Amino acid sequence: MSAGGAGPLSAGGAGPTGAGDLAARQAALVAALVDGAPDPPGFAADRLAATREALLRKRSGQAAAAWPLLAAGLGADWSAFACAVLAGRPVSGAFRDGWDVALAARSADRLTEGAGRELAARERTHRYDGVRPPRRRLITQVAGLFRR
Amino acid sequence: MGAAVAAAAEGPPGVLPAPVAGLGVGWRPEIAGVVARLPDLGFCEVIAESLDLRHPDRPPAGPSRGVTDLRGRGIPVVPHGVRLGLGDAEGVDPGRVAHLAACARALDAPLVSEHVAFVRAAGREAGHLLPVPRTREALDVLVEGVRRTQAELEVPLALEPIAALFDWPDDEYAEGDFLTELLDRTGALLLLDVANVHANARNRGQDPSAVLDRMPLGRVAYVHVAGGAVHDGLYHDTHLDPVPSAVLMLLEEVRERGAAPAVMLERDGRYPPAAELRGELAAIVASARLGPIPSAPSETVPSASPEPVP
């Protein structure tokens, strides 16, 4: 190795825990950060909590960009409302995240007129059952072919 | 693997040809107007996953109009991947590698960049760039991911160390040593994000200068600068806030060490008014003492061999 001082800090080969099972350890970490699974052992709980919150803030920001009228309708409450809805939900993109927030807002009677129009427009072009990702309706796909 | 990558792997540190130069900006649609009017723009970066190359004839499609306009002016555009997952233990997805390579070809890019991170596991997306443990096992995973990516690229690949709020409990290497070994084994270049260096040093209670001492600064292709904010005592690299003076001071230090050939601002939301954005760019130019931008070549740069092959 050409760089001075390069090399493992600790003498000896594999790490102290679980060498060779990086895939499983990465999966456990993602589950803890996204799905609400328990923290893997050895990590600083406060740092994982901060990462979890940062991830939710980032997702809520991206969802706001994809659903501007919904975000505007919730105003200053957007971040807290969206983060509460998205916590524990799999990461599947801002479009679906925003749709989940919109459905929660409708249930909580927090959908403003603009947000309602935004949701209705998406429901006209896409089908979303809350389980599988939103899909373009057949009519939208056909129209898209003519637009090409 | 392209000739440039092989040459970069063999060349002594400090004499690498800079693939980009001057001041750059992370191109985003929201700031396209400001970016288009910057007089001294040396290069841009575009998020690779935002380019849909399957349907170049309908929006959202191909490189955006603003990006193709910049290319038309001869301004280099660097595809910056954020979801390849070079550190994913399950390996990089060939389709994602192919997309990154297609972006580089479509933009006639001088290089491509990605992160030293993992982004998904067991079919679950993290939605975030997550740190890998600094272990031999993770190093082998990264080397394999980088090599598979380089094999499809015709231009050099630069790797960006991320800002992370936590570390793995079983780290075996200091960050600089881990990066040096990764670059030595792959011939990749370094995308040095000074905001990430600041964030990690602050959150780990380290001296950022000492961190830089161990970084492979001779291999810097270009530098990222971004804003952040402190929440609950931790510095978050948000890309939504102004660039703190501490980050600009670190940029100055990197420049003094001769490792800031090209520097760009990353902003991903809460976009400030144009004057404020231009002010941040001017501060970067001053801190990095970026000279006048070399006039852009009018002819098309051949993408296969950006430097002479002996």
Interface residues (C-beta under 8 A of the other chain):
Chain A: M1 S2 A3 G5 A6 G7 P8 L9 S10 G13 A14 G15 P16 T17 G18 A19 G20 L22 A23 R25 Q26 A27 L29 V30 A31 L33 V34 D35 P41 G42 F43 A44 R47 L48 A50 T51 E53 A54 L55 K58 R59 G61 A65 P90 V91 S92 G144 R147 R148
Chain B: H55 D57 R58 D88 A89 E90 F118 R120 A121 A122 R124 E125 A126 G127 H128 L130 V132 P133 T135 R136 E137 A138 V141 A164 L165 F166 D167 W168 P169 D170 D171 E172 Y173 A174 D177 T180 E181 D184 R214 P216 H231 D232 L234 H236 L240 G269
